[in-house]
Amino acid sequence: MSKGIDEGLEKLKDALLAGKPGLSDEDFHAAVEQCMAENDPGFTPDRLFACVKERLGIE
């Protein structure tokens, strides 16, 4: 992944972990891996972030 996506994922993870008690780092990374596996290589960071939030049940 590009540095920008990695930085965006870290910011998203920090925000989600702070906002959803009980969510673990492992839960977040599992959601990212599932979303990456399901999407084509050219998908946008916004689509990735939305997929991760959806997987974790966050609107």
MDTraj code that builds the backbone (N, CA, C; nanometers):
import mdtraj as md
import numpy as np

residues = "MET SER LYS GLY ILE ASP GLU GLY LEU GLU LYS LEU LYS ASP ALA LEU LEU ALA GLY LYS PRO GLY LEU SER ASP GLU ASP PHE HIS ALA ALA VAL GLU GLN CYS MET ALA GLU ASN ASP PRO GLY PHE THR PRO ASP ARG LEU PHE ALA CYS VAL LYS GLU ARG LEU GLY ILE GLU".split()
xyz = np.array([
    [0.0840, -0.1186, 0.0000],
    [0.0000, 0.0000, 0.0000],
    [0.0875, 0.1237, 0.0000],
    [0.0289, 0.2309, -0.0451],
    [0.1054, 0.3553, -0.0479],
    [0.1124, 0.4154, 0.0921],
    [0.2088, 0.5023, 0.1086],
    [0.2279, 0.5661, 0.2394],
    [0.1024, 0.6429, 0.2817],
    [0.0368, 0.7104, 0.1863],
    [-0.0839, 0.7870, 0.2183],
    [-0.1963, 0.6989, 0.2700],
    [-0.2121, 0.5820, 0.2088],
    [-0.3160, 0.4902, 0.2547],
    [-0.2807, 0.4369, 0.3927],
    [-0.1547, 0.4011, 0.4126],
    [-0.1123, 0.3529, 0.5449],
    [-0.1380, 0.4573, 0.6526],
    [-0.1048, 0.5835, 0.6232],
    [-0.1276, 0.6907, 0.7207],
    [-0.2766, 0.7097, 0.7455],
    [-0.3556, 0.7030, 0.6394],
    [-0.5002, 0.7162, 0.6534],
    [-0.5594, 0.6044, 0.7368],
    [-0.5092, 0.4825, 0.7156],
    [-0.5573, 0.3687, 0.7942],
    [-0.5210, 0.3836, 0.9410],
    [-0.4029, 0.4342, 0.9685],
    [-0.3631, 0.4545, 1.1085],
    [-0.4538, 0.5575, 1.1754],
    [-0.4849, 0.6655, 1.1049],
    [-0.5737, 0.7683, 1.1610],
    [-0.7134, 0.7115, 1.1822],
    [-0.7605, 0.6340, 1.0828],
    [-0.8925, 0.5723, 1.0945],
    [-0.8943, 0.4761, 1.2126],
    [-0.7914, 0.3945, 1.2264],
    [-0.7837, 0.2981, 1.3367],
    [-0.7871, 0.3713, 1.4703],
    [-0.7081, 0.4753, 1.4843],
    [-0.7050, 0.5507, 1.6103],
    [-0.8428, 0.6069, 1.6437],
    [-0.9095, 0.6625, 1.5433],
    [-1.0421, 0.7207, 1.5657],
    [-1.1437, 0.6131, 1.6013],
    [-1.1382, 0.4998, 1.5312],
    [-1.2338, 0.3931, 1.5580],
    [-1.2105, 0.3284, 1.6942],
    [-1.0847, 0.3065, 1.7288],
    [-1.0544, 0.2462, 1.8585],
    [-1.0973, 0.3386, 1.9725],
    [-1.0821, 0.4681, 1.9520],
    [-1.1222, 0.5649, 2.0547],
    [-1.2739, 0.5736, 2.0658],
    [-1.3421, 0.5563, 1.9523],
    [-1.4869, 0.5767, 1.9505],
    [-1.5705, 0.4526, 1.9719],
    [-1.5089, 0.3364, 1.9694],
    [-1.5864, 0.2131, 1.9854],
    [-1.5198, 0.1234, 2.0889],
    [-1.5638, 0.1318, 2.2133],
    [-1.5061, 0.0482, 2.3178],
    [-1.5175, -0.1005, 2.2816],
    [-1.4153, -0.1758, 2.3123],
    [-1.4172, -0.3181, 2.2857],
    [-1.3594, -0.3566, 2.1509],
    [-1.3381, -0.2596, 2.0645],
    [-1.2785, -0.2866, 1.9340],
    [-1.1278, -0.3014, 1.9527],
    [-1.0734, -0.4068, 1.8971],
    [-0.9297, -0.4299, 1.9147],
    [-0.8526, -0.3979, 1.7873],
    [-0.7242, -0.3834, 1.8044],
    [-0.6331, -0.3632, 1.6924],
    [-0.6461, -0.4801, 1.5943],
    [-0.6603, -0.6008, 1.6482],
    [-0.6738, -0.7202, 1.5644],
    [-0.8020, -0.7155, 1.4828],
    [-0.9119, -0.6697, 1.5440],
    [-1.0392, -0.6566, 1.4718],
    [-1.0222, -0.5629, 1.3530],
    [-0.9549, -0.4521, 1.3783],
    [-0.9346, -0.3529, 1.2735],
    [-0.8529, -0.4115, 1.1582],
    [-0.7416, -0.4750, 1.1908],
    [-0.6551, -0.5296, 1.0858],
    [-0.7227, -0.6429, 1.0091],
    [-0.8055, -0.7215, 1.0770],
    [-0.8800, -0.8275, 1.0092],
    [-0.9785, -0.7668, 0.9093],
    [-1.0451, -0.6582, 0.9484],
    [-1.1385, -0.5911, 0.8582],
    [-1.0654, -0.5341, 0.7370],
    [-0.9486, -0.4743, 0.7592],
    [-0.8694, -0.4198, 0.6481],
    [-0.8311, -0.5313, 0.5512],
    [-0.7849, -0.6431, 0.6048],
    [-0.7438, -0.7545, 0.5189],
    [-0.8613, -0.8085, 0.4384],
    [-0.9780, -0.8208, 0.5005],
    [-1.0965, -0.8695, 0.4296],
    [-1.1351, -0.7734, 0.3178],
    [-1.1321, -0.6450, 0.3472],
    [-1.1691, -0.5455, 0.2462],
    [-1.0687, -0.5443, 0.1311],
    [-0.9422, -0.5569, 0.1634],
    [-0.8389, -0.5579, 0.0599],
    [-0.8573, -0.6806, -0.0311],
    [-0.8915, -0.7928, 0.0277],
    [-0.9082, -0.9166, -0.0490],
    [-1.0302, -0.9100, -0.1407],
    [-1.1317, -0.8375, -0.0996],
    [-1.2574, -0.8317, -0.1749],
    [-1.2561, -0.7285, -0.2861],
    [-1.1720, -0.6295, -0.2771],
    [-1.1745, -0.5194, -0.3729],
    [-1.0650, -0.5328, -0.4764],
    [-1.0918, -0.4748, -0.5907],
    [-0.9925, -0.4774, -0.6973],
    [-0.8750, -0.3880, -0.6583],
    [-0.7589, -0.4107, -0.7182],
    [-0.6383, -0.3356, -0.6806],
    [-0.6492, -0.1844, -0.7023],
    [-0.7393, -0.1409, -0.7882],
    [-0.7492, 0.0017, -0.8173],
    [-0.8503, 0.0770, -0.7333],
    [-0.9047, 0.0154, -0.6295],
    [-1.0056, 0.0860, -0.5514],
    [-0.9429, 0.2014, -0.4750],
    [-1.0256, 0.2976, -0.4426],
    [-0.9764, 0.4201, -0.3796],
    [-0.9635, 0.4033, -0.2283],
    [-0.8791, 0.4848, -0.1664],
    [-0.8697, 0.4820, -0.0196],
    [-1.0055, 0.5048, 0.0472],
    [-1.0868, 0.5943, -0.0102],
    [-1.2185, 0.6201, 0.0488],
    [-1.3038, 0.4941, 0.0518],
    [-1.2987, 0.4160, -0.0548],
    [-1.3740, 0.2903, -0.0587],
    [-1.3203, 0.1928, 0.0454],
    [-1.1895, 0.1882, 0.0597],
    [-1.1297, 0.1005, 0.1598],
    [-1.1746, 0.1409, 0.2996],
    [-1.1669, 0.2698, 0.3311],
    [-1.2039, 0.3179, 0.4633],
    [-1.3518, 0.2896, 0.4911],
    [-1.4374, 0.3114, 0.3902],
    [-1.5806, 0.2857, 0.4069],
    [-1.6062, 0.1369, 0.4308],
    [-1.5358, 0.0524, 0.3587],
    [-1.5507, -0.0924, 0.3755],
    [-1.5106, -0.1341, 0.5168],
    [-1.3994, -0.0821, 0.5647],
    [-1.3515, -0.1167, 0.6993],
    [-1.4549, -0.0742, 0.8035],
    [-1.5056, 0.0467, 0.7908],
    [-1.6053, 0.0947, 0.8870],
    [-1.7305, 0.0078, 0.8826],
    [-1.7719, -0.0298, 0.7629],
    [-1.8901, -0.1144, 0.7484],
    [-1.8666, -0.2508, 0.8144],
    [-1.7511, -0.3099, 0.7914],
    [-1.7172, -0.4401, 0.8509],
    [-1.7220, -0.4354, 1.0032],
    [-1.6826, -0.3216, 1.0577],
    [-1.6765, -0.3077, 1.2032],
    [-1.8076, -0.2575, 1.2625],
    [-1.9081, -0.2363, 1.1769],
    [-2.0387, -0.1934, 1.2249],
    [-2.0433, -0.0488, 1.2682],
    [-1.9637, 0.0346, 1.2008],
    [-1.9586, 0.1765, 1.2347],
    [-2.0122, 0.2559, 1.1171],
    [-2.0990, 0.3511, 1.1468],
    [-2.1580, 0.4302, 1.0382],
    [-2.0873, 0.5607, 1.0191],
])
top = md.Topology()
chain = top.add_chain()
for i, resn in enumerate(residues, 1):
    res = top.add_residue(resn, chain, resSeq=i)
    for name in ("N", "CA", "C"):
        top.add_atom(name, md.element.get_by_symbol(name[0]), res)
traj = md.Trajectory(xyz[None], top)
